[in-house]
Amino acid sequence: MSIYIIQSASLIQCDRQSQFDLACISQVKGLIFHNNQIRFCNWDLENLILIQEIQIHDTWVTFEDHETYFQCTYAKKEKKIRMHIYYDMQGIQDIEYTSD
């Protein structure tokens, strides 16, 4: 019975992390669209959103645009997690996770 409870708790944790990751990716998609419109339509570059901090599921996340990827940074269990979301004109191409 205890193995079942541990497995259930792990699955719930994975589901929460998955929802969190999807929320971050969704935010980045909107930022990519916004910034690409400004860059490729020759609009005023002052309107670019290069850094944004928002709260997702009670966690503060910082999004930074580095022109070829967004870096999403947040704290989880006393570790700093970084998600690099690489993109081009077609959309998101790759995602890489690192932590301290």
ABEGO torsion letter per residue (X at the ends): XAAAAAAAAAAAAAAAAAAAAAAAAAAAAAAAAAAAAAAAAGBBAAABBABBBBBBGGBBBBBBBAGABBBBBBBBGGBBBBBBBBBBAAEBABBBBBBX
